[in-house]
Amino acid sequence: MKTKIRLKKKILKNLGLRVKYFRNLKGISQEALAFQIGVDRTYIGAIEQGSRSPSIYCLFIIANALDITLNELVDITIEK
């Protein structure tokens, strides 16, 4: 059970880093991205910190707002 929890945390942390990377690459603030996709800024911050697990729909909307594909956004590697 602990292994699954650790894996989930790693996945969410790496996903958050991807969102932050592409957001910074595009020069968009958390607030601007949140406004663009219709969520609160704190939700974007929580995703980037790895403390929220966004739905596939939310990830799709984020990817579109960042002008990248969903595949690019979720292309993460987890080291074991």
C-alpha positions in Angstrom: 0.0 0.0 0.0 2.8 2.4 0.9 4.4 1.7 -2.5 1.3 2.8 -4.3 1.0 6.0 -2.3 4.7 6.8 -2.9 4.2 6.1 -6.6 1.1 8.4 -6.8 3.1 11.2 -5.1 5.9 10.8 -7.5 3.6 10.9 -10.5 1.7 14.0 -9.2 5.0 15.8 -8.4 6.4 15.1 -11.9 3.2 16.1 -13.5 3.2 19.3 -11.6 6.7 20.0 -12.7 5.7 19.5 -16.3 2.8 22.0 -15.9 5.1 24.5 -14.3 7.8 24.0 -16.9 5.4 24.6 -19.9 3.6 27.5 -18.1 7.0 29.2 -17.5 8.1 28.4 -21.0 5.1 30.2 -22.4 5.6 33.1 -19.9 2.1 32.7 -18.4 1.5 33.3 -14.7 -0.5 30.8 -12.5 -3.3 33.4 -12.3 -3.4 33.9 -16.1 -3.5 30.2 -16.7 -6.2 29.7 -14.1 -8.3 32.5 -15.6 -7.9 31.0 -19.1 -9.1 27.6 -18.0 -11.7 28.7 -15.5 -10.2 27.5 -12.2 -8.8 29.3 -9.2 -5.1 30.2 -9.1 -4.6 28.1 -6.0 -5.7 25.0 -7.9 -2.9 25.6 -10.5 -0.5 26.0 -7.6 -1.7 22.8 -6.0 -1.3 20.9 -9.3 2.3 22.3 -9.7 3.1 21.3 -6.1 1.8 17.8 -6.7 -0.9 18.0 -4.0 -3.9 17.8 -6.4 -4.8 15.1 -8.8 -6.4 16.8 -11.8 -8.8 15.0 -14.0 -7.9 14.1 -17.6 -10.3 16.8 -18.7 -8.5 19.4 -16.7 -5.2 18.2 -18.0 -6.5 18.4 -21.6 -7.7 22.0 -21.0 -4.4 23.0 -19.4 -2.5 21.5 -22.4 -4.7 23.4 -24.9 -4.2 26.7 -22.9 -0.4 26.1 -23.0 -0.6 25.3 -26.8 0.9 21.8 -26.3 -0.6 18.3 -26.7 -1.9 16.3 -23.8 0.9 13.7 -24.6 3.5 16.4 -24.2 2.1 17.4 -20.8 1.9 14.0 -19.4 5.1 12.6 -20.8 6.7 11.8 -17.4 9.2 9.3 -16.3 9.3 7.9 -12.8 12.5 6.6 -11.5 12.2 3.5 -9.3 
